[in-house]
Amino acid sequence: MLETRVRQGWEKQRPLLYAEISGTPARYPRLNRALQWLVAASGAKERIQRYLEKRRGIRTVNLAANTYEDGGQTDAEIRLIESAGLRDTSRIIAPPERAPAVLRRRVPVCVVGVGQWGAFHCRLFRTADPRVELYICGRNRERAERLAAATGAKGVILGLERAVEDSRIEAVSLALPHHLHKEAAVLAAQAGKHTLVEKPIALALSDADAMIEAAREAGTILMVAEDMQYRPAIRAAAKMIDAGDVGEPLYLMAHGGGSMRPRGWKADPELMGGGILMDMGVHYVRAMRLLMGEPDDALATRAMQIDTKTLGEDSVQVLFRSHFGWQAHILLSWAGPHGHSPDVIVCGDRGVLHLWPARNYIDLYPAQQRLLPQLLSYVRPPWLAERLIKPEMQRVRRKVAGDDRQGYLTEVREFLAAVTEGREPASPAEDARRDLEIVLHSYESMRTGVWVKTAVELSTLAQAL
């Protein structure tokens, strides 16, 4: 009787699935378990195995080899694993989790700069929140008034000194050439104005330190306009990496630029701080830090100069490496069009992520073959299977929430929220200082042609940030 009850109870139990005890992750665990149970309980798995045995023959079982392949490591392999560090602790910054709060009061903001980027700042503040009271500051009255009329600004102020002394103004947005950032930000802080300054924060670390210290002494906010921090795809990719969707992150590849011929102050490396590496490099350095972590070394090199009227480099590639085992490759060029390609790719041992500029989705290519291409691989003759299987069949496209695909609006809203709430922004100015530090180390490598240390004591850096 007892034996019969035990047998009946055993027959009612569902099959034990290997994934339940192996720790194998699944995107939809309940659905995954249900499908596996269905395949096992219906006998479909055994029928498929018998069919494959007829076609391929019964494979000889090698228990020792199978055990080794499934999870065993030799002492030499364990030492190889441990050489890269068992846990990567180099990611010390992360995209903000929450959207900025809605403004509850009026905020008078003066955009300093009437060029193309100043006009862009005006549009951002005008779109960000109707409670923004916009003013324009420039040196040329005609240009400033024309921009004010186009953006619906309340007034025009001539000269930065007058703007920061104006009692109507609570915050300033500096859309100025790079070499003017330090002087303007310090002047604004000393006048008690909160400041949003375009990237890079400055051209030298000493200038960045002076800006940060001036804001600290004045009790004002200093924030650098770095949109990568607020780009929805970066935030989504960071979550997918944390969830293990790509496994162990191994490589980041970034490609940016386009056909551009800088002129004026942008063509002067003394005023620009260099070329494309200073202008765009800080963006992708931030992306690397958000997705991979802090690099230990950098090796930079440049190709031949195409635009000889620009004195700074118009193309560059930088290789970063970490003692935790990952590497990053950033390629930037103004020599030709960017083309239709992802600007950030993250490769891991279990999958690859493609991040597209100004798109509301991310593409995941898991290393484990998906069902459709797996089934098509059994089609014969083999050439027909190769023709039927398309790369898109392995792609998993994930929608990214939010309409602010580039992060510019969220960046401005975060600055406004920090001003009204009297708090530090989600990305303090020290983050931008670190971006600048890594870029400057890369320029040193470009000059010397050797690897240059970019690492700092992570505990010290985390405390500073």
C-alpha positions as CSV (number, residue, x, y, z in Angstrom):
1,M,0.0,0.0,0.0
2,L,2.7,2.4,1.0
3,E,4.7,1.6,-2.1
4,T,1.6,2.2,-4.3
5,R,1.0,5.6,-2.7
6,V,4.6,6.6,-3.1
7,R,4.6,5.5,-6.8
8,Q,1.3,7.4,-7.4
9,G,2.7,10.5,-5.7
10,W,5.8,10.3,-7.8
11,E,3.8,10.0,-11.0
12,K,1.9,13.2,-10.1
13,Q,5.0,15.2,-9.7
14,R,6.2,17.3,-12.6
15,P,9.7,16.5,-14.1
16,L,12.7,18.1,-12.4
17,L,14.2,20.6,-14.8
18,Y,17.9,21.2,-15.0
19,A,17.5,25.0,-15.1
20,E,15.8,25.0,-11.7
21,I,18.9,23.7,-10.0
22,S,21.7,25.1,-12.3
23,G,20.9,28.8,-11.7
24,T,20.4,29.3,-15.5
25,P,18.7,32.7,-15.8
26,A,15.6,33.2,-18.0
27,R,13.9,36.4,-19.2
28,Y,10.4,35.0,-18.4
29,P,11.0,32.3,-15.7
30,R,7.4,31.1,-15.3
31,L,6.8,30.8,-19.0
32,N,10.2,29.2,-19.4
33,R,9.4,26.6,-16.8
34,A,5.9,26.0,-18.2
35,L,7.2,25.3,-21.8
36,Q,10.0,23.0,-20.5
37,W,7.5,21.1,-18.4
38,L,5.1,20.8,-21.4
39,V,7.9,19.5,-23.7
40,A,9.0,17.0,-21.0
41,A,5.6,15.9,-19.9
42,S,4.2,15.5,-23.4
43,G,7.0,13.2,-24.5
44,A,8.0,15.6,-27.3
45,K,11.5,15.9,-26.0
46,E,12.0,12.1,-26.2
47,R,10.6,11.9,-29.7
48,I,12.9,14.7,-30.9
49,Q,15.9,12.9,-29.3
50,R,14.9,9.6,-31.0
51,Y,14.6,11.3,-34.3
52,L,18.0,12.9,-33.9
53,E,19.5,9.6,-32.9
54,K,18.3,8.0,-36.1
55,R,19.8,10.8,-38.2
56,R,23.1,11.2,-36.3
57,G,23.5,7.9,-34.5
58,I,23.7,7.4,-30.7
59,R,26.5,9.5,-29.2
60,T,28.8,7.8,-26.8
61,V,28.4,9.2,-23.3
62,N,31.6,10.5,-21.7
63,L,30.7,11.4,-18.2
64,A,34.1,12.9,-17.2
65,A,34.2,15.1,-20.3
66,N,30.6,16.2,-19.9
67,T,31.1,17.1,-16.2
68,Y,34.2,19.1,-17.1
69,E,32.5,21.0,-19.9
70,D,29.4,21.7,-17.8
71,G,31.1,23.2,-14.8
72,G,34.4,21.8,-13.8
73,Q,37.6,23.8,-13.9
74,T,41.2,22.9,-13.5
75,D,43.5,24.8,-11.1
76,A,45.0,26.6,-14.0
77,E,41.6,27.7,-15.3
78,I,40.5,28.8,-11.8
79,R,43.6,31.0,-11.6
80,L,42.8,32.5,-15.0
81,I,39.3,33.3,-13.8
82,E,40.5,34.9,-10.6
83,S,43.2,37.0,-12.5
84,A,40.5,39.4,-13.7
85,G,38.9,39.8,-10.3
86,L,35.9,37.9,-9.1
87,R,33.6,41.0,-8.8
88,D,33.9,44.1,-10.9
89,T,33.6,47.1,-8.5
90,S,34.7,49.8,-11.0
91,R,31.2,51.0,-11.8
92,I,30.7,53.8,-9.3
93,I,28.3,56.1,-11.2
94,A,24.9,55.1,-12.6
95,P,22.1,56.8,-14.6
96,P,19.4,58.3,-12.4
97,E,16.5,56.0,-11.5
98,R,13.7,58.6,-11.3
99,A,12.6,61.4,-13.6
100,P,13.1,64.9,-12.3
101,A,10.2,66.3,-10.3
102,V,7.8,68.8,-11.9
103,L,8.5,72.4,-11.1
104,R,6.2,74.0,-8.5
105,R,7.4,77.6,-8.9
106,R,8.7,80.1,-11.4
107,V,12.5,79.8,-12.3
108,P,14.2,82.8,-14.0
109,V,17.0,81.4,-16.2
110,C,19.4,83.4,-18.4
111,V,20.9,81.6,-21.4
112,V,24.4,83.1,-21.9
113,G,25.4,82.7,-25.6
114,V,23.5,83.5,-28.8
115,G,25.1,81.1,-31.2
116,Q,23.7,77.9,-32.5
117,W,24.1,76.0,-29.2
118,G,22.7,79.0,-27.2
119,A,19.6,78.9,-29.4
120,F,19.3,75.2,-28.6
121,H,19.5,75.8,-24.9
122,C,16.7,78.4,-25.2
123,R,14.5,75.8,-27.0
124,L,15.3,73.2,-24.3
125,F,14.4,75.5,-21.4
126,R,11.3,76.8,-23.2
127,T,10.1,73.1,-23.8
128,A,11.2,71.8,-20.4
129,D,8.6,73.6,-18.3
130,P,6.2,76.6,-18.8
131,R,7.4,77.9,-15.4
132,V,10.8,78.8,-16.8
133,E,11.2,82.6,-17.2
134,L,13.7,82.9,-20.0
135,Y,16.2,85.7,-20.5
136,I,19.0,86.0,-23.2
137,C,22.5,87.3,-22.6
138,G,24.8,88.2,-25.4
139,R,27.4,90.8,-26.5
140,N,25.5,91.8,-29.7
141,R,22.2,93.4,-29.0
142,E,20.7,92.7,-32.5
143,R,21.5,89.0,-32.4
144,A,20.3,88.7,-28.7
145,E,17.0,90.4,-29.5
146,R,16.4,88.3,-32.6
147,L,16.9,85.1,-30.5
148,A,14.7,86.5,-27.7
149,A,11.9,87.2,-30.2
150,A,12.2,83.7,-31.7
151,T,12.1,81.9,-28.3
152,G,9.7,84.1,-26.5
153,A,12.2,85.3,-23.9
154,K,11.2,88.0,-21.4
155,G,14.2,90.2,-21.9
156,V,17.8,90.7,-23.2
157,I,20.9,91.5,-21.1
158,L,24.1,92.6,-22.6
159,G,27.3,91.2,-21.1
160,L,27.8,88.3,-18.6
161,E,28.7,90.7,-15.7
162,R,25.3,92.4,-16.0
163,A,23.5,89.1,-16.3
164,V,24.9,87.6,-13.1
165,E,24.3,90.8,-11.2
166,D,20.7,91.1,-12.3
167,S,18.4,90.4,-9.4
168,R,15.7,88.9,-11.6
169,I,18.0,86.0,-12.6
170,E,18.2,82.9,-10.4
171,A,20.2,80.6,-12.7
172,V,22.4,80.8,-15.8
173,S,23.0,78.4,-18.6
174,L,26.4,78.8,-20.2
175,A,26.5,78.0,-23.9
176,L,29.9,79.4,-24.5
177,P,33.2,78.4,-26.1
178,H,35.2,75.9,-24.0
179,H,37.9,78.3,-22.9
180,L,35.4,80.6,-21.3
181,H,33.7,78.1,-19.0
182,K,35.9,78.6,-16.0
183,E,35.7,82.4,-15.9
184,A,32.0,82.5,-16.5
185,A,31.1,79.8,-14.0
186,V,33.2,81.3,-11.2
187,L,31.7,84.7,-11.9
188,A,28.2,83.3,-11.7
189,A,28.9,81.4,-8.5
190,Q,30.4,84.5,-6.8
191,A,27.2,86.3,-7.8
192,G,25.1,83.6,-6.2
193,K,23.7,82.1,-9.4
194,H,23.1,78.4,-10.1
195,T,25.0,77.3,-13.2
196,L,24.5,74.8,-16.0
197,V,27.6,74.8,-18.1
198,E,28.1,73.0,-21.4
199,K,30.5,70.1,-21.6
200,P,33.4,69.7,-21.2
201,I,33.4,71.3,-17.8
202,A,36.7,73.1,-18.6
203,L,40.0,72.6,-20.4
204,A,42.2,71.9,-17.4
205,L,41.6,70.0,-14.1
206,S,42.7,73.1,-12.2
207,D,40.0,75.1,-13.9
208,A,37.4,72.5,-13.1
209,D,38.5,72.5,-9.5
210,A,38.2,76.3,-9.3
211,M,34.7,76.1,-10.7
212,I,33.6,73.4,-8.2
213,E,35.2,75.2,-5.3
214,A,33.6,78.5,-6.2
215,A,30.1,76.9,-6.3
216,R,30.8,75.1,-3.0
217,E,31.8,78.3,-1.3
218,A,28.8,80.2,-2.6
219,G,26.4,77.4,-1.9
220,T,25.2,77.3,-5.5
221,I,24.6,74.4,-7.9
222,L,27.1,73.7,-10.6
223,M,26.0,71.1,-13.2
224,V,27.5,70.1,-16.5
225,A,25.3,69.5,-19.5
226,E,26.1,65.8,-20.1
227,D,23.2,64.2,-21.9
228,M,24.6,60.6,-21.8
229,Q,23.8,60.6,-18.1
230,Y,20.1,61.1,-18.9
231,R,19.8,59.2,-22.2
232,P,17.0,56.6,-21.8
233,A,18.9,53.9,-23.8
234,I,21.9,54.2,-21.5
235,R,19.7,53.8,-18.5
236,A,17.9,50.8,-20.0
237,A,21.2,49.2,-21.1
238,A,22.7,49.6,-17.6
239,K,19.6,47.8,-16.1
240,M,20.0,45.0,-18.7
241,I,23.6,44.5,-17.9
242,D,22.8,44.4,-14.2
243,A,20.1,41.8,-14.9
244,G,22.7,39.6,-16.6
245,D,21.3,39.9,-20.1
246,V,24.7,40.0,-21.7
247,G,26.5,38.0,-19.0
248,E,29.9,39.2,-18.1
249,P,30.5,42.6,-19.9
250,L,33.7,42.2,-22.0
251,Y,33.8,45.0,-24.6
252,L,32.3,48.4,-25.2
253,M,32.6,49.8,-28.7
254,A,31.5,53.4,-29.5
255,H,31.4,55.1,-32.8
256,G,30.5,58.7,-33.2
257,G,31.0,61.8,-35.4
258,G,29.9,62.6,-38.9
259,S,30.8,65.0,-41.7
260,M,31.8,68.2,-40.0
261,R,34.3,71.0,-40.7
262,P,34.7,73.1,-37.5
263,R,35.6,76.7,-37.9
264,G,36.2,79.7,-35.7
265,W,37.1,78.9,-32.1
266,K,36.3,75.2,-32.6
267,A,39.2,75.0,-35.1
268,D,41.6,76.4,-32.6
269,P,42.9,73.7,-30.2
270,E,43.9,76.4,-27.7
271,L,40.3,77.5,-27.3
272,M,38.7,74.2,-28.0
273,G,41.0,72.1,-25.8
274,G,41.9,69.8,-28.7
275,G,39.6,68.4,-31.4
276,I,36.9,65.8,-31.7
277,L,38.3,63.9,-28.7
278,M,37.6,66.9,-26.4
279,D,34.3,67.8,-28.1
280,M,32.7,64.4,-28.3
281,G,35.1,62.2,-26.3
282,V,33.7,63.3,-23.0
283,H,30.2,61.9,-24.1
284,Y,31.4,58.4,-24.8
285,V,33.8,58.4,-21.8
286,R,30.7,59.0,-19.7
287,A,28.9,56.2,-21.5
288,M,31.8,53.8,-20.8
289,R,31.8,54.8,-17.1
290,L,28.0,54.3,-16.8
291,L,28.0,50.9,-18.6
292,M,31.4,49.3,-17.9
293,G,33.2,51.2,-15.1
294,E,36.4,53.1,-14.5
295,P,39.3,52.4,-16.9
296,D,42.9,51.8,-15.7
297,D,44.8,52.7,-18.9
298,A,44.3,54.4,-22.2
299,L,46.0,54.2,-25.6
300,A,45.0,56.8,-28.1
301,T,46.0,57.3,-31.7
302,R,44.8,59.3,-34.7
303,A,44.6,58.8,-38.4
304,M,45.7,61.3,-41.1
305,Q,44.1,64.7,-40.9
306,I,41.4,65.3,-43.5
307,D,40.3,68.8,-42.6
308,T,43.6,70.7,-42.7
309,K,41.8,74.0,-41.7
310,T,41.1,72.5,-38.3
311,L,44.2,72.4,-36.1
312,G,42.8,69.9,-33.7
313,E,42.4,66.3,-34.5
314,D,39.4,65.4,-36.7
315,S,39.6,61.7,-36.0
316,V,40.8,59.6,-33.1
317,Q,40.5,56.2,-31.6
318,V,41.1,55.3,-28.0
319,L,41.4,51.9,-26.4
320,F,40.7,51.6,-22.6
321,R,41.3,48.6,-20.4
322,S,40.5,47.5,-16.9
323,H,42.2,45.1,-14.6
324,F,38.7,43.5,-14.1
325,G,39.1,42.2,-17.7
326,W,36.9,44.4,-19.8
327,Q,38.0,46.8,-22.6
328,A,36.5,49.7,-24.4
329,H,37.2,51.1,-27.9
330,I,36.0,54.6,-28.8
331,L,36.3,55.7,-32.5
332,L,35.4,59.3,-33.3
333,S,35.7,61.0,-36.7
334,W,34.5,64.2,-38.4
335,A,36.0,63.0,-41.7
336,G,32.9,61.3,-43.1
337,P,29.3,60.4,-42.3
338,H,28.5,58.2,-39.4
339,G,26.2,56.0,-41.4
340,H,23.3,53.8,-40.1
341,S,25.0,51.9,-37.2
342,P,24.7,51.8,-33.5
343,D,26.8,54.3,-31.7
344,V,27.3,52.1,-28.6
345,I,27.8,48.3,-28.6
346,V,28.2,46.2,-25.4
347,C,29.5,42.7,-25.8
348,G,29.3,40.0,-23.1
349,D,29.8,36.3,-22.9
350,R,26.0,35.7,-23.1
351,G,24.9,38.4,-25.5
352,V,25.4,41.7,-27.3
353,L,23.6,45.1,-26.9
354,H,23.2,47.6,-29.7
355,L,22.3,51.2,-28.7
356,W,21.1,53.4,-31.5
357,P,21.3,57.2,-31.4
358,A,17.9,59.0,-31.2
359,R,16.0,55.7,-31.2
360,N,13.4,54.4,-28.7
361,Y,14.7,50.9,-28.6
362,I,17.7,48.7,-27.8
363,D,18.6,45.5,-29.7
364,L,19.7,42.5,-27.7
365,Y,21.4,39.5,-29.5
366,P,21.5,36.7,-27.0
367,A,24.3,34.1,-27.4
368,Q,21.9,31.3,-26.9
369,Q,20.2,30.5,-30.2
370,R,16.5,31.5,-30.3
371,L,13.8,29.0,-31.3
372,L,13.2,29.9,-34.9
373,P,16.8,29.9,-36.1
374,Q,17.4,26.8,-34.0
375,L,14.6,25.0,-35.9
376,L,15.7,26.3,-39.2
377,S,19.2,24.9,-38.6
378,Y,17.8,21.4,-39.1
379,V,16.6,22.2,-42.7
380,R,18.4,20.3,-45.3
381,P,20.3,20.8,-47.5
382,P,22.5,23.1,-45.3
383,W,22.8,25.9,-47.9
384,L,19.0,26.3,-47.8
385,A,19.2,26.6,-44.0
386,E,21.9,29.3,-44.3
387,R,19.7,31.2,-46.8
388,L,16.6,31.0,-44.6
389,I,18.3,32.1,-41.3
390,K,18.5,35.9,-41.0
391,P,20.4,37.9,-38.4
392,E,17.2,39.6,-37.4
393,M,15.8,36.3,-36.2
394,Q,18.3,36.3,-33.3
395,R,17.4,39.9,-32.4
396,V,15.3,40.8,-29.4
397,R,14.2,44.4,-29.7
398,R,13.4,46.1,-26.4
399,K,11.4,49.4,-26.4
400,V,12.9,52.2,-24.3
401,A,10.4,54.2,-22.2
402,G,10.2,58.0,-22.7
403,D,10.1,60.5,-25.6
404,D,13.4,62.3,-24.7
405,R,15.6,59.9,-26.7
406,Q,18.8,62.0,-26.5
407,G,18.4,63.0,-22.8
408,Y,18.7,66.8,-23.4
409,L,15.3,67.7,-22.0
410,T,15.7,65.4,-19.0
411,E,19.1,67.0,-18.3
412,V,17.6,70.5,-18.3
413,R,14.7,69.3,-16.1
414,E,17.1,67.8,-13.6
415,F,18.9,71.1,-13.4
416,L,15.7,73.0,-12.8
417,A,14.5,70.5,-10.2
418,A,17.8,70.7,-8.3
419,V,17.5,74.5,-8.3
420,T,14.0,74.5,-6.9
421,E,14.5,71.7,-4.5
422,G,17.9,73.0,-3.2
423,R,19.8,69.7,-3.8
424,E,22.7,68.4,-5.7
425,P,21.8,67.2,-9.3
426,A,21.8,63.5,-10.1
427,S,25.2,64.0,-11.7
428,P,27.4,66.4,-9.8
429,A,30.2,68.4,-11.4
430,E,32.8,66.0,-10.1
431,D,31.5,63.4,-12.6
432,A,32.4,65.8,-15.4
433,R,35.7,66.5,-13.9
434,R,36.5,62.8,-14.0
435,D,35.4,62.6,-17.7
436,L,37.8,65.5,-18.4
437,E,40.6,63.7,-16.5
438,I,40.3,60.6,-18.7
439,V,40.2,62.6,-21.9
440,L,43.3,64.5,-20.9
441,H,45.1,61.2,-20.1
442,S,44.1,60.1,-23.6
443,Y,45.6,63.2,-25.2
444,E,48.8,62.4,-23.3
445,S,48.8,58.9,-24.8
446,M,48.2,60.4,-28.2
447,R,51.3,62.6,-27.8
448,T,53.6,59.9,-26.4
449,G,52.3,56.8,-28.3
450,V,52.2,54.6,-25.2
451,W,49.6,53.4,-22.7
452,V,48.9,56.0,-20.0
453,K,47.4,55.4,-16.6
454,T,43.9,56.7,-16.1
455,A,43.1,54.9,-12.8
456,V,42.5,56.5,-9.5
457,E,41.9,55.0,-6.1
458,L,38.2,53.9,-6.5
459,S,37.4,54.4,-2.9
460,T,38.8,58.0,-3.1
461,L,36.9,58.6,-6.3
462,A,33.6,57.2,-5.0
463,Q,33.9,59.4,-1.9
464,A,34.5,62.5,-4.1
465,L,31.5,61.7,-6.2
